[in-house]
């Protein structure tokens, strides 16, 4: 009897501003970083369930000349260090630094970085998830063929829910990253059922 094939890794792709950290206008210094409550615990639960973790972020402030790519890298080093202290490790952080009107391979809603994760890490996109607070985040997941895109109501999420009702298609709408992780883990069968 042939052994069962090893399942491909699954991933959760995460928007940054408005999803992991508070969205502050063109945030570009580590001192500005403020995590939403429960983010580290939610990410750790996803990681412990076997999901790879990726940040996928548009940072048009670089292309607009408001700050540098090095500034973005310093912010991400700070985010990684803060979360590593909570045993959370990202497999990659992908940045699209171009301004909205500039040519860009990776700027969301392009699925480029999700395809890159598929090619470099063997990620099974059909069993992976995209989480964000804007329609372009959801579209990124849809364009990549992810199992589901989840809209969080943090950041611009509540406004997106109000304004884009007809465009949300089969998106899952939840309050925050903690609720998004809970929803994913329930689909995966790894979250305890609350019978209260």
C-alpha positions in Angstrom: 0.0 0.0 0.0 1.3 3.4 -1.0 2.0 5.9 1.8 -0.4 8.8 1.9 1.1 11.9 0.3 2.4 14.5 2.7 -0.2 17.4 2.8 1.0 20.7 1.5 1.5 23.5 4.0 -1.3 25.9 4.5 -0.9 29.6 5.3 -2.6 32.6 6.7 -1.8 35.8 4.8 -2.2 39.0 6.9 -2.6 42.6 6.0 -0.6 44.8 8.4 -2.2 48.2 9.1 -5.7 47.9 10.5 -5.4 44.1 10.9 -2.3 43.4 13.1 -1.5 46.9 14.2 -3.5 50.2 14.5 -3.7 52.0 11.2 -1.8 55.3 11.8 -1.5 57.7 8.8 1.7 56.5 6.9 3.2 54.8 10.0 6.9 54.6 9.5 8.7 54.3 12.9 8.7 51.5 15.4 7.5 53.9 18.1 4.2 54.2 16.3 3.5 50.5 16.3 0.5 49.5 18.5 -0.8 46.0 18.3 -4.5 45.2 18.5 -5.3 43.3 21.7 -4.9 39.5 21.5 -2.9 39.6 18.2 0.1 37.6 19.5 -2.1 34.9 21.0 -4.3 34.6 17.8 -1.2 34.3 15.6 0.3 31.7 18.0 -2.8 29.6 17.8 -2.8 29.7 14.0 0.9 28.8 14.0 0.5 26.0 16.5 -2.3 24.6 14.3 0.3 24.3 11.5 -0.4 27.4 9.4 2.5 29.4 7.9 2.2 33.1 8.6 2.9 35.8 6.0 2.4 39.6 6.1 1.4 41.1 2.8 1.3 44.9 2.9 1.1 47.9 0.5 3.4 50.7 1.6 2.8 53.5 -0.9 4.4 56.0 1.4 7.7 54.8 0.0 6.7 55.4 -3.6 5.2 58.8 -2.6 8.5 59.8 -1.0 7.1 60.1 2.5 9.5 57.6 4.0 12.1 55.0 2.9 12.1 51.3 2.4 14.6 51.2 5.2 12.0 52.8 7.5 9.5 50.1 6.6 12.1 47.4 7.3 12.8 48.9 10.7 9.1 48.8 11.5 8.9 45.1 10.4 12.0 44.2 12.4 10.3 45.7 15.5 7.0 43.8 14.8 8.9 40.6 14.3 10.9 41.1 17.5 7.8 41.9 19.6 5.9 38.9 18.3 9.0 36.5 18.5 9.0 37.3 22.2 5.5 35.7 22.2 6.8 32.7 20.1 5.2 33.9 16.9 7.4 33.7 13.8 6.5 35.0 10.3 7.7 32.9 7.3 8.0 36.1 5.2 6.9 39.7 5.1 6.1 41.0 1.6 6.0 44.7 0.8 4.7 46.5 -2.2 6.4 49.9 -1.9 5.0 51.5 -5.1 2.6 54.4 -5.3 -0.9 53.5 -6.5 -0.3 54.9 -10.0 3.1 53.2 -10.5 3.5 49.8 -12.1 3.7 47.1 -9.4 3.9 43.3 -9.5 2.9 42.9 -5.8 0.6 45.7 -4.9 -2.7 44.4 -3.6 -5.1 43.2 -4.9 -2.4 41.5 -7.0 -2.0 37.9 -5.8 1.7 38.0 -6.7 3.1 37.5 -3.2 0.6 34.7 -2.5 1.8 32.9 -5.6 5.4 33.6 -4.5 4.6 31.8 -1.2 3.1 28.9 -3.1 6.2 28.6 -5.3 8.8 29.1 -2.5 7.1 27.3 0.4 4.8 24.9 -1.4 1.7 26.6 0.1 -1.6 25.1 -0.7 -3.5 28.2 -1.5 -6.8 26.4 -1.8 -6.6 25.6 1.9 -5.2 28.9 3.0 -6.7 32.2 4.1 -6.3 36.0 3.6 -7.2 38.4 6.4 -7.5 42.2 6.1 -9.6 45.3 6.7 -10.0 46.5 3.1 -11.7 45.2 0.0 -8.3 44.9 -1.8 -7.2 42.5 0.9 -10.2 40.3 0.3 -9.7 40.5 -3.5 -6.0 39.5 -3.1 -7.2 36.2 -1.5 -9.9 35.7 -4.1 -7.4 36.4 -6.9 -5.1 33.8 -5.5 -7.7 31.1 -5.1 -7.6 31.0 -1.3 -10.2 29.0 0.7 -11.7 32.2 2.2 -11.0 35.9 2.6 -11.8 37.3 6.0 -12.7 40.9 6.7 -11.9 42.3 10.2 -13.9 45.2 11.5 -10.8 46.9 12.9 -9.0 49.6 10.9 -11.1 50.4 7.8 -13.0 47.1 8.2 -16.3 48.4 9.6 -16.4 51.1 6.9 -15.6 48.5 4.2 -18.4 46.3 5.5 -20.9 49.3 5.2 -19.7 50.5 1.9 -18.9 47.3 0.0 -21.8 45.1 1.1 -22.5 44.0 -2.5 -18.9 43.2 -3.1 -18.2 41.1 -0.1 -19.3 38.0 -1.9 -18.5 35.0 0.3 -16.1 36.9 2.6 -16.3 36.1 6.2 -16.8 39.2 8.3 -15.5 39.1 11.9 -14.7 41.7 14.6 -10.9 41.3 14.8 -7.9 39.1 14.2 -8.8 37.0 17.3 -12.2 36.2 15.9 -10.7 35.5 12.4 -8.3 33.0 14.0 -11.2 31.4 15.9 -13.2 31.1 12.7 -10.3 29.5 10.7 -9.5 27.1 13.5 -13.2 26.0 13.7 -13.1 25.2 10.0 -9.9 23.3 10.6 -11.4 21.4 13.5 -8.7 22.5 16.0 -10.7 25.1 18.0 -12.7 23.9 21.0 -16.4 24.3 20.6 -17.9 26.7 23.1 -21.0 24.9 24.4 -22.0 27.5 27.0 
